[in-house]
Amino acid sequence: MNRKFLAGAAVLGALALVVTGCSSSSGGDGGASGDSGDGTVTVGFAQTGSESGWRSANTESMKEAFSAENGFDLIFNAADNDPAAQIAAVRDFINQGVDAIVIAPIVEDGWDDVLQEASDAGIPVVLEDRTVTSPEDLFASWVGLDFKKEGTTAGEWAAENFGDTPTKMVVLEGTTGSAPANDRAEGFDAAIKGTSIEKIDSQTGDFTRDGGKTVMEGFLQKYGLDGIDLLYAHNDDMALGAIEAIEAAGGVPGEDIKIISIDAVKDGMQALVDGKINYIVECNPLLGELAAGLVTDVLDGKDVEKKVYVEDQSFTQEQAAEVIDSRAY
Ligand code: GZL
């Protein structure tokens, strides 16, 4: 997959962007079409729900970008992590005759039919954050993060720091069937292959703090504090729930059980600074301006990149202490 950098990506500041492929625009008639006559562009946004701090930051970013002053009428739906409800929301957008649809798909599969219906209705779809397994001609573009790379980065740090000694690891997986859960597992597992890190258990906490706490309580009952050396959590919210469970069991998170997480939201970064998490890989939620730019370009009949990747970074405890006060989320 050839990737190239988008020059001058002012919308995300210094963050480098990489893009792959190219997509001719769908919908639109060459002009700034798609508006409802008064220049306002009506966009249906199907969000996953409100499962995590990351999701809250992503929703805020999307609402700021698709604002009335920016020429949008945003119809927002949060599907409470229910894939069927999210597909129903997209179908409702189609029936309302919106100008464009943006989706953060809860899970990868099951999108072919409703995306085909949107295409048949001449309504372009832009995906943000998570991806789908549907054919790429069923959506105009996707903007988000490289989840497999995030997992690889986390796994490489684990291998470097714990890979030489027998290490028993448990995993808090993200939402079952979601792209980040699938890809973060794949990247991490490949990176620790051949090391002394042994995955003794893995279960979904559904990206929520309560889910992480409940599953970690089960792990601790099953293996005991002394039976677990390392936790890999697919997001900060589940790691923060696990920290509560570890402390309730009399353990010291970050010491008795080392913790590696992904997102780098404020609460996660604070736990990293406090020594309760050992390493965090960032997953930037501020995708609103890029998504709005893609919608505008598609409706204006411009060619858009099929995939726009936002680069991530990662943090040790020391690095987090240096940046935590200056971060945007
Ligand atoms: C990743 C995003 C994930 C976050 C979680 O881009 O889809 O969903 O890692 C969020 O915090 O719930």
Residues whose N, C-alpha, C, O or C-beta is under 5 A from the ligand:
A	BS01	GZL	E51 S52 W54 R55 D129 R130 P180 F207 H234 N235 I262 D263 C283
